[in-house]
């Protein structure tokens, strides 16, 4: 099969022929229909993700059709499925409590085992997967990837965003725009922050209430727009400037949700602890979404309460992944890329 393989950090991926994957006994082999390109892939590509090593096939936001099923699999050949990027074990204390995104024995295609920048991907533990509704296209399903699922869990499972509250979103890349769209669908007022005017204009065109160009006065402007500060603030980049603006823009008793991935040189950073202390703030970390929560998210989309299609900016080929990853080295245009052609 054709796959895009990491051979050297910060260099074009090598598109080459590699052996087809073996089918796990408790899982399936999917023919990849679509796979999103995510900033988390970029962290691995530049060498800042501790688990991604040369030889890795990336791609963790995938949707595909079952072409082979193991003897213990729950799905069958022909099923179209979408996967969370964390494949939980289902038996550890975390999984038994319902928090399978914090599983103590995670399988991670695209990070430590072959992912879906390939024609086929092996997926163990297929009980984590969800059947793709006919109303949702595979391209949109792949675009949900880790960005929409993580944003959904951040707003509902962590921050408990309520209708009528103000939500601030710092960074309108894939995960930030996802949080903004979902926040609006949940009845919140949304203010978005970015350094790219085109992305702010795009968010406003999708119904956001306000937009702020990031700068030294970001927090002050948000407090002015929201009449005292946001109730919930989502940090979607994982860098010190946006983390601290997210904390400082909150009203007393506000909730900060750390969605952006702090890794590599940003794994440790200076944080305004005074803002947390003085504001009596709650700070939540979040990563991924328990697989059992897929029906609530997919149901929201199928019912027409939220349209995630504007999230998809372009469909690309497998050989284009390197350019998409390199684009994350600087400010990016609105929307995300999804690989839908694995023949070029």
N, C-alpha and C positions, 0 to 999 in steps of 0.2 A: 504494500500500500504506500501511497505518498504521504509524507509527513514533513512538517517544518521542525527541524531539530536545532536546539541550542548547542553550538559547538564552541563559541567564544562569546564572552560577555561583551555587550555593546557593539556587536557586529551583526551583519545580516544573518538571519537564520538560514540553515542549509536545508533546502527542499530536496528530499531524497527518497529513494525506495527503501522501506524497512519491512521486516516481517509482520504479517498480520498478527493481532493480539490473540492470545489463548483465552478461551472463555472460562471465567471463574465458575466454580461449582455452585456458588450462591448468587450468581449474577448473570449478566448478559453481555454480549458484544453488540454495540450499536453501530450502524452505518451513520456517520455524522451528517446530518442535514444542515446544521448551522452551528456556529460557535462564535461567541462574542470575543472581542479583544478588549481586555480590561487593564486598568492601571496596575493591578496586582501582577499581571503578566509582565509589565514593564519593570516592576521592582525586581523580578527574577532575571529579566533580560540584562539589566545593568549590573547584576551581581549583588544587590542589596537584600535579596530575600534569602534568609539563611538556609532554606531547604532546597533551593533550586540550584542544581549543579550542571555543568556541561554534559551534554548527552540527553538532557531532558526534552521531552515533547510537551510543550505547554498547552494551554487551552483548558479552562475549567468552567466555561459558561456554555454548555452544550445541550443540544436537542438532537435526538436521533431515532432511527427505527431499528427495532430488534431484528438481527439477522441470525443470532444463535443464542440459545438459552441453556444455562446449566441445569443439572438435575434438581437442584434445590431452589431454582429461581421462582419468583412469583409472577413474572411476566412471560409472554410467549412471543414467538417469531411473528413479526408484523405489527406489534404494538409500537406506538409512537410515544416517546417518553421525554421528560425534562428532568434534570438532576440538580440537586443542590451541590455546591462544591465540597461540602463536608459530608462524607459517607460515614455515618455513625455505626457503632457496633450493635446497638439495640439492647445490650444487657448490662452495661456498667451502671453505677448509681446515678450518674448524670442522665443517661438515656432513660432510665426507669422513672426519673422525676419529670421527664418531658423536655429537658434541656439538652437535646441531642446535639445541638450545635457546640456544646462544650464537652462532648464525648471524650473519654479518657483514652480511647484507642481509635483515632480517626484515620480513615483512608482518604487520600487527597490526590486524585488524578489531576495532572497538570502541574503539580508541585513536586511530589516525591515519587510518583509513578506516571507512566505515559498518559498524556492528556489528549484533547480533542482537536489540536491543530493537525489533524490527520483524517484519513478517509474512514477509519474505524477506531473505536475506543472501547476498551474492556471496562466494565463497571461492576465491581463486586457489590455485595450487600444491596441488591436491587430493591429491597423494601424501602430504601430511602427515596426512590424515584417516584414520580407522579405521572399519571397518564395525561397526555396533552389533549385538551378539549379541541373539538373540530373548529370551534370559533376562533381559536388563537393560532396564528401562523407560526411555523417553526422559526422563522426569522425573529419575530417578536419574542417568542419563547426563549430563544438563545439570548436575546437582548435583556431579558429579565435577569439572567445569569446570577452573579453574586450581588450585582448592584441593586436590583429591585427587591430581591428577597431580603438582603441585609437592611435596606431602607425600610421595608415593611415591618420587619421585626424590631428595628430601632424605634419606630414611631409607636407601634402597638404593644410589643412585648417588653419594651424597656421604658420609654418615656411616657407612655400612656397619654399621647396627645388627644386632647378633647376638642369637640366642635367649638368654634368661637375663640379659641386660643390663637396667639401669635406664634408662628414658627419661623425662625431664622435659619437659612441654609447657607453655609459658607463654602463656596465652590459649586459651580453648576456643571461639572462634568457628568459622567453617567450616573454615579450614585447620588450626587447632589440634586440633579434634575429629577431623578426618580423620587427622592424624598419630597421635593417640592410638589410634584404631580400627585403623589399619594396624600400629602398633607392637605392639598386643596380638596381632593375627593373625600377626605375625612371631615371636611367642614371647617378647617383652620384657615386663618389669614396667613399669607406667606410673603416674606421678604427674602429676596435672594441677593447674594454677594458674589462678585467675581472681579477679575482684572481685565476681562475681555468684554467690551461693550456689546459685541455681536451676540454673545451668550446671554447677557442680561436682556437684550432686546428680544431674543428668542424666548426666554422664560416669560417675559411680560406678554408676549403674543399668545402664550399658552394659558393665560389667566392669572398669573401671579399678581399680588396686590402692589408690590413695590420692589425696586431694585436699587442696589447701592454699589457703586464702584469702590472696590477695596482700597483702603488707605489708612492714614493715621487716625482719622475720625470715624472709622467704620462703626464702632460700638456706640458712639454718641449719636450718630445719625439713626441707627436702628432704634435706640431708646426714644428718640424724638418721634419717629414714624409710628412706633407701637404704643406710644403713650405711657412710657415708663420701662420698657424693656420687653423682650420676647419671653414667652412662657417656656418655650422649648427651643433649643438651638442645636443644630446638627453641624458638626465639623466634618467635612467630606474630603479633606486633603491629607491631613496627618503632618502638618508643619507648624512650627511654633507661632507664627503670626496669626494664622487662622484659629488655632486652638485658643489663644488668649483673647482674640476678638470675640470668639464664641462665648467664652466665659463672661467677658465684660459687658456683653450686650444684653444679658439676662436681667429680668426684674428679680426682686427678692423672692426666694423659694423657687427660682427657675431651675430647669433641668437641661444640663449639657449632655449630649450623646456623642461619644467619640466613634465615628464611623470610618474616617480616613485612616489608612494604615500607617502607623509610625514604625518605620523599620530602617535598617541601615543607619545612616548618619542622623536620622530623626527619632531613633528608638528611645533616646533620652533627650529631654528638652526642659528649658526653664518654663514653668507654668505659674501663672498669677494665683498663688494660693490665697492671697489676701482677698481676691474677688470671690473665691469660693467661701472663705470664712465670713467675710462681711455680708455677703448676700445670702448666707444660709443655703447655698446651692447644692443640688444633687448632681453628681457626675456619674454617668453610665458608660461603660464600655460595651461594645456589641460587635459580634463577628458572625456572619452567616445567619441562617434561619433554621430552626428545627424542621425536618422534612414533613412532619405531620401538619404543618401550618400551610402547606401549598394550597389546599382547597379554599381557604379563606382568601388568599391572594388571587388565585385563578378565578374564583367566583366573582370577585370584585370587577375583574376585567371582562369576563363573559357577560355579566349583567349590564355592562355599559356604564358603570359608575366612574370608571377611569379609562382613558385611552392611552396606552403606553407606546403606540406606534410612533408618535413624534420623537421618541427617544432614539430611534434608529435613523442615523444620518446617511449611511451608505452601506452597500453590500459589496464585499471585496472577494478576491481570490486568495488561495493559500499562499501564493508567492508575494502577496501584498502585505502580509502580516508584519514583515520587518519594517516597512515604511510606517505602518500604523503605530508600532512600538516606538520608533524613533520620534514620532510626532509628540509623544508624551514628554520629551526632553524640554519642551517649551509650552506656552499657552496653546490650548487646542481649540478648534472651532466647535460650534454646538453639535451635540449628538454623538453617538457611538457607532463604531464599525462592527459589522457582523460578517464572518466568513461564510459564504453560501456556495462558493465554487471551489471544489477540492481537486479539480482537474488542471488548474493553471496556477 
